[in-house]
Structure formats: structure tokens, C-alpha cells
Amino acid sequence: MPAARKVQPESDAAVVHLKASDEQRPAGRLLGDELRHHRVRLGYSLADAARVIRASTSKVSRLERGESPAKPRDVHDLAVFYGLSRKEQSQLDQLLAQASNADLYARFADVTPDFLKRLIRLEGTAETIAVFEPRVVPGLLQTEDYARALVELVEIGRSEASIERIVALRMQRQLMLDKGVPTLAALISEEVLYRLYGTADVMAEQVRFLLKATVTGRVNVRVVRRDAMVPPYPIFHLTFPDSDGQELAYVEHLDGANYITKKSQLDKYRKVLLNVRANACNREASTASLREALRHWERAAAD
């Protein structure tokens, strides 16, 4: 099998811009056009692509014409074979979602545990998300390399392809924040900023990303002091735009998660989060703490 060329990743946000003439074209045709464009650009034949997805050349041809429904696994395998950047893969994922009307969790069902599928569905309809994370940077704010370092650490025995799909899922979950709803309040323990995952360069990039997030109107990052008395487990609290003020809490543990909807229990976790917020630095102090962590990792990377 020919080796795909390496394409330099692009850093800007992945957004599919449709021209006016594209608006009436089925998403499946647009997806097929993109796949054919990359195949031809790299000099591959229909037979080359067919071997990648274990199919006939006629099936690939139908896929590229938008005449055959695209399977998420086939699109992912072709994207990897073509060496596409994260932005280019995200564009394909968005077109795939439009073509299949599939939810994000469904497109990554093979690498998504059941307890997480529900959270992903809920995130997409939430009005606000508040999260306290005592161990790692929250998934909705992780950089790609940081996420990959974490996944490689905990997903022992997974294939490289599966690890890349888990990382891709984390990156795709972040796209909803570009829409302005939901808003995200992230409370991060200070020690998380100094816990090494990957390399010093990976950590420096991650802290830079958090610093960038602090200046947006959609994300509110607060650093929780090291000496604060806080719970040792992560907590999510979601509210929804329903008139009756629906809300829930999500508490994750090693092999699953608990969804809390009863008022008495919700009151408990709401109070826990309020206590964590009371021990968090304000915006200016949080920014200063992030900058100090960035200097730490930049020095470590330079050594």
C-alpha cells in the first residue's frame, strides 16, 4: 500500500464554509467531492482507496459521487491514509454529520463508552456547563497533543487507530463552544498545571491554550489554589434552557459515571461546586497563575 504524504497540521479552527452555490447540494455529495479531491491531489487511484476501506473500486466511486452512504470508519480510514490535518479531518466529520444526520457520539460509537455517550448528547443541548477537575485539564479544553498523551496512558492495549479516534472525539466535542452556547466555566486545580503529560512542549502548548481561553466570552477558566480543600473527583454541572430550569450533575469514576437529577443530591453537588469556586482565584490571579505555569514549562522545554 502506498504511503500517504504527511500534511502539516493547521492551527486555525475547523469550520466548513459553504458557498451560496453549495447550499442546495446534498452533504453526501460535498463529502464525496472532498474525498475525491484529496485522493486525486495525492496521486492515488480508486484501487488504492478501495484497499484502505476493504471495498471495491465501484463502491469508492459511488462514495465520491455521493451515491453511496458514507460509513464513519471508512471516512476516518481514508483521512488517515491521505495524511489529512486535524482541520481537514474535522471538515470531513462535519460533512459526514450533515450527510448522515448522526450525533457526535454515534460517529465515534466504537470508541465511546455508554456512560459518556449520554454526556455528549447532553452537552450539545446545555445552556451552561460548569466543571471542576482536580486531576487533568478538562476534556473540553484539552489540546490535541495533551489529549493524546492522556489517552495513550489510560487506554492500554488500544490500537493506534483507536487512540486517534478517541483524540478526534475530544477535539470534535470542543467545536460546540464556537457557537457561543453552551458557556463553559472550568475550575482547574493548580497542581494540574504542573502535572506532566507528554513533554514539556506539550504542557506549554496546553497552558497557552488555557490562557487564550481566558480572554473569550464563552469560557471562564479559574485556577483553584493548591491548598484548597476540594473533592478528589471531577464534577460536571449542566443547566438547560428549559423554562422549568432543568439541571443535572455528572460525576465520573474509573469505570463509569453517575448522573444526578434528584433535587437533594443536586443541592449537594451544587454546594460542593460553590465551595470550589470560593477557593478559586479571580480572573486576574488565575491568569497570573497560568502565566507562571507557562514560564515553568517553557524553561523545562529549553533545558
Stockholm file with secondary structure:
# STOCKHOLM 1.0

chainA/1-303         MPAARKVQPESDAAVVHLKASDEQRPAGRLLGDELRHHRVRLGYSLADAARVIRASTSKVSRLERGESPAKPRDVHDLAVFYGLSRKEQSQLDQLLAQASNADLYARFADVTPDFLKRLIRLEGTAETIAVFEPRVVPGLLQTEDYARALVELVEIGRSEASIERIVALRMQRQLMLDKGVPTLAALISEEVLYRLYGTADVMAEQVRFLLKATVTGRVNVRVVRRDAMVPPYPIFHLTFPDSDGQELAYVEHLDGANYITKKSQLDKYRKVLLNVRANACNREASTASLREALRHWERAAAD
#=GR chainA/1-303 SS CCCCCCCCCCCSCCCCCCCGGGTTSCHHHHHHHHHHHHHHHTTCCHHHHHHHTTCCHHHHHHHHTTCSCCCHHHHHHHHHHTTCCHHHHHHHHHHHHHHHTCCHHHHTGGGCCHHHHHHHHHHTTCSEEEEEESSSCCGGGCCHHHHHHHHHHHSTTCCHHHHHHHHHHHHHHGGGGGGSCSEEEEEEEGGGGGSCSSCHHHHHHHHHHHHHHTTSSSEEEEEECTTCCCCSSCEEEEECCCTTCCEEEEEEETTEEEEECSHHHHHHHHHHHHHHHHTBCCHHHHHHHHHHHHHHHHHHHHC
#=GC SS_cons         CCCCCCCCCCCSCCCCCCCGGGTTSCHHHHHHHHHHHHHHHTTCCHHHHHHHTTCCHHHHHHHHTTCSCCCHHHHHHHHHHTTCCHHHHHHHHHHHHHHHTCCHHHHTGGGCCHHHHHHHHHHTTCSEEEEEESSSCCGGGCCHHHHHHHHHHHSTTCCHHHHHHHHHHHHHHGGGGGGSCSEEEEEEEGGGGGSCSSCHHHHHHHHHHHHHHTTSSSEEEEEECTTCCCCSSCEEEEECCCTTCCEEEEEEETTEEEEECSHHHHHHHHHHHHHHHHTBCCHHHHHHHHHHHHHHHHHHHHC
//
